[in-house]
Amino acid sequence: MSSTVWAQVRRIALPFVLSVISVAGSFGAANNNEYARRDPDWLMVVLILIGTVSLYWRRSHLIPVLWATVVATLVYMLLQYPYGPVILAFVIAVFTTIRLGHRVMGWSALGALYVGHVGGRIVLGINEQGVYQILLVGTCFVVLGFAAELFRAHRDRVNAAERTRREAELRQASEERLRIAQELHDVVAHHISLINVQASTALHLTDRQPEQAAPALAAIKEASKEALVELRSIVGILRQTDESAPRQPVAGLERLEHLVSRTAMAGLEVHTDVHGVPQPLPTGLDRAAFRIIQESLTNVVRHAKATTATVRIQYGTETLTLQVDDNGQSLTAPPVEGNGIVGMRERATALGGTLAATRTPNGGLRVVAVLPLAGEADLGRVQISDAGRA
């Protein structure tokens, strides 16, 4: 059975079952009901069916259905038909109305039926019910209203919790995509920059000194191979497959010497200076520190007219300080913060640290990042508006 047919069956089932129960119950109550003054007839059946059958449209025309049950139930009572289960349709309509958030309309219907019933009996001179019965009926109506309110409040809490959960999942997925995008940016930018420099060198040497072009081509081959391995590792995370682990270590400061040697092949001499006692770092912090140094050297290779760069790492008691200086062209203007610097700052900020890019006294670029040692990195805390930079 298709979902559409099943939904239609469920929509018809309640009015049909309730109609059978209400009609049969009212006829059965006619034999034992001290308040009944009118025998069952066709009008009684019509009034019952108005309330029960109208429930078929409760999802599309809830308010008209509510007031149809109010009118049918009130007329039934004032005509003094047997007190059977006629009120069930009204109870369901009121409960549904309040549960779906139409609180004023639901309470208004309760008040209208109660006042109409009590006032109508007084006007028509039907005074068999005393004060106790009138108060009891009113209490039952109030209990019905509060029961619907409690159900509505519970439903709202469940819906709010579900919305919060979905929003958290979407936010987490978005942050993870941005983190991976930043990883892709760093990997591609670094290796493509090295390849570009080596390709320029190879083209320059091909005509003049072809025998010296081979090292540059070998460097291009090695850089492209490393780029493919890192990209395969990142794409494997996206696919969530059980493929074999990448054949090289995850990016971290233990690969700093390898990074320095690869950068040296692009013609940039890099010196490292480590202070303090090296210590194991959380994975996120270790990766972020490596990527900041990598991106800093990439910027030097791509944009600075520099021949040397110095990487200083200071292990403190509470912070890890990274500083990358180059001897680039002397400039007095402050550095232009492009995608690379912005991405590095996002990584530092995500760790609760800071990053600044300034000019050295000689005019080169200096990048200083201060990262707290406590806690694991949350590299997903980047602005969604910056996603395009990756």
N, C-alpha and C positions, 0 to 999 in steps of 0.2 A: 504494500500500500504506500503510495507516494506521500510525501510530507504535506502537500497541499490538501489531499483528500483526508488525511488523518487530522489535520487542523480543523477542517470543516466538520468532521464527525464529533470532535471534542467540543466544538462551538455549539452544535445542536444538542449534544447529550444532556447538558445541564438544564436547559429549558424543558426538554422532553421529560426527563426523569422527575423534575420538580412539578411539572403539570400533573403527571400521574399521581404523585404523592399528595399534592394539595387537593385535587378533586376527590380522590378516594378518601383522604382523611377528613375532608369536610362532610362528605356524605356519612362517613362513619360517626362523626361527632354529632350529627343531627339526632341520633338516638339517645345521647347521654349528655345534654348540654342545657343546663338550667337557664342560661341567659339567652338562648335562641328564641326568637319570636316569629321567625319566618321559616317555612319549610324550604328545603333545597329545590331550586328550579333552574331554568335555563339562564336567568340573569346572574345567579350565583356562579354558575360555570363560566360565563363570559367575564365576570369580574376577576375570577381566579386566573383565567387564561391571559387577560390583559397584563397582569403582573408577571406571570411566569414566562410567557412567550416573548415579552418585550426584552427579557434578559439576553436574547439572541443578539441584540444590537448594542449590548453594554460596552463593547470595546470601541465602537465607532460613534455612538450617540449616547454617551453615558448620562448626561444631565437630563435629556428628555426621558430616558428610560427610568431614571430615579423618580421623576415627578409622576410618571405614569403609574409606578408602583404605589406612590403616596396616594394618588387619587383613587385607584382601584381598591386599595386596602381600606381607606377611610370610608368610601361609599359602602363597601361590604360590611364594615362594622356598624355604621349608622343604620343600615337596613336590618341589622340584628340577625344576620345569617349565623349559622353555627360557628363557634370559635374553634375552627380547625387550624391546619398549618398554613393558612392564607398569608400570614405575615412573613413567611420564609423568603418570598421574593423581595419584599421590602428590606429585610435584614441584609440579604446578599447585595442589593443595590446600594444601600447606605455604606456597608463595609467596603465595597469596591470603590465608591466615591471618595471616602476619606483616605483609604490606602493609597490611592493614586494622587493624593495631594489636594483634592478639592474639599478642603476641610470646612470652609464656610458653608458651602452648598450642602454637604452632608449633615452638619449640625442643624442647618435650616430645615432640611427635610424631616429630621427627628422632631424638631420643635413644632413644625407644621402639623405633622400627624398627631402628636400628643395634644396640642391645643385644639385642633379640629375635632379630635375624638371627644375630649372632655367638654368643650364648648358646644359641640353639636348635640351631645346627649342632654345637656342642660336646655338648649333651645327646643329640642324635640320632646322634652319632658320625660326623658328616659333616665330615671334617677335610682335604679336598683343598686348601682355601685356606690359604696360609701367612700369616705375620705381615705380609708386604709387602702382600698383597691386603687384609687386614683394615684396615691403616692407610690404604691408598688409598681404600677405601670410606668410612672415617671422614672423611678429608680432603674427599672429594666432598660429604658431607653438611654439613660445616662451611662449605664454599664456598657451597653452596646457601643455607644460613641467612644468611650475611653478604650475599649478593647480594640476598636479599629485604629485609634490613635497610637496605641502601643505597637500594633502590627506595622503601622506606617513608619513609626520611628525606627523600629528594627530593620525594616526594609531599606530605609534611607541610610542607616549605618552600614549595612551590608553593601549597598551600592557605592557609598563613599569609599569604603575600604577597597572595593574592587577597582574603582577609578584610580585610587592612590597607587595600588599595586601595578596597574597597567601603565600609569604615568612613570612610575619608578623603573619598570622594565624598558619602556621606550627611552627614558633618559639614560639608563645604563647602556642600552644598545647604541644610542647616539654617541655617548662618550667613548665607547669602545671603538666605534668606527672612526671617530676623530683621532683617537690615539694611534690606531693602525695607519691612518692617513698620514699622520706626522712621521711615523716610522718609515713609511714609503718615501715621503719627501726627503728625509735625511739620507736614506740609503741611495736613492736615485741621484740626488743632487751631488753627493760626494763622489760616487763612482763616475758619473757622467762628466763631472768637472775634470777628474783625473784623465779620463779618456780623451776629452776635448784638448787638454794641454798636450798630451802625448801625441795625439793625432796631428796637431799643429807642428810639433817638433818633427815628426816623421815626414810630413809633407815638405818641411823646410830642408831636411837633410837628403831627401830622395834625389834631388837634382845635383846638389853640391857634394855631399858625402854619403852616397847610398849605403856604404858598408856600415855606417853608424846609425842607420835608421832601424836596424834590427832590435836594439834594446827598447826603443820606444814602442815598436809594434808588440814586443813581448809584454811590455807593461800594459798595453791596451788589452791584450788577451787576458792577462791575469786580473785586471780590474773588472773586465766584463764578466769573467767567471765568478768572481766574488759577488758581484752585483746579482747575478742570476741565483746563486745559492741563497743569499739573504732574501731575495724576493720570493723564492720558492718556500722558504721558511715562513714568511709572513702570509703568503697566500694559503699555505697549509693550515694556518690558524683560522683563516676565514672559512675554509672548507670544513674544518673540524674533522679531518680524516685521520686514519691510523697509519699514515705513511711514516716511513722511517724518519728519525730525527735528522736535522740538518747536520752536515758533516763538518761544521765548524762551530766554535763556542758562541753562545748567545752574547750579543754586544754588551761589553762591560770593560772596566778599566784594565782587566788583565790582557786585553787586546790592544792596549795603548801603543806598545812598541811596534806591533804589526801595523797599526794605523800610521805611525810616524814613518816607518820604512816605505809604506805605499805612497805617502804624501811626498817623500823625498824623491821618488821616481818622477814626480811632476815638476821637479826643479826647485822645490821649497825645502830648505834645510830647517829641520825642526829640532829644538833642544828641549829636553824635559828636566824639570827640577821638582823633586818631591821632598816635602818637609813633614815632619811628624812620623808617627808609626803607622804604616799602612794596616788596615784592618778590614775584615769582611764587611761588605755593605749589603743592605737589603737589595733584592733584585731590581726593584723599580728605581731606587736611588743610583745603583751601579749603572744601569742602562741609561738613565737620564744624564749622568755625569759624562759617560762616554759620548753620547749623542751631542751634548753641548760642545765638547772639545772637537768632535768630528765636524760639526757644522761651522765652528769658528775657523778651523783650518780650511774647510771648503770655501768659505767666504774670502779667505786670504788668497787662495789659489785663483779664484774666479775674478775677484774685484780689485785686490790690492797689488800694486807694483812692488812686491816685497820679495826678498831673497831668503830671509830667515824669519822664523817664528819661535817663540818660547812658550812652553806650556808649564805652568807652575801649579802644583797640587799641594794643598796644605791640609793635613789631617789634624783637626782640632779635637777638643773634648766633646763639643756639642755640634760643631759644624764642619762641613767639607767645603773648602774654598778652592775654586778653579779660576785661573787667570791665564789668558792667552794674549800675548803681545806680538806684534809684527813690526818690521822696520819699513813699512810701506811709505808711499810718497808723502812728503810733508804737506799737510793741509791744515788750515786754520778753522774751517767750517766743521760743525759737529757731524758725526757720522749719520748717514741716512739709514733709517731703520727699515730694511726690506723684510721680505718674508722670512729669511733665515734668522735674523735677530728676534723678530716677533715670535717665531716658533721656539727659539731657545728660552725666551722670557716666559712663555707659557709653560714649558717644562719646569722651570725653576719655581714659578708661582704655584704650580700644582703640588709641589713638594713642601710648600710653605716657605720657600726661599726667595731670593732676589737675584736679578741679573741686570747689569748695567754695561752699556757700550759707550766708551769715551775715547778721546784722542790722547795718545801718549805725548810727552813733551817733544818728541822728535817728529810728531805728526802721524805716526802709525795708529793702528786701531788696537784698543785694549778692551777685552771682554772679561768681566769679573762676575762670577756666579757664586753666591753663598747659599749652601744647601744644608738644612738641618739633618743631623744623623739619625735622630729618633724617628721611628715610624716608617711605614712602607709607602712608596710613591703611589699617588693616584693621578696618573697621567691623563685620565679622562676628563679632568676639570678644565676644559677649554671651551671657549665661547663658540656656539654653533655658527655664529656669523663669520667665524674665521675658517670654516671648513674648506672654502675654496682655495685657501692658500696652499693646502697640501697638494 
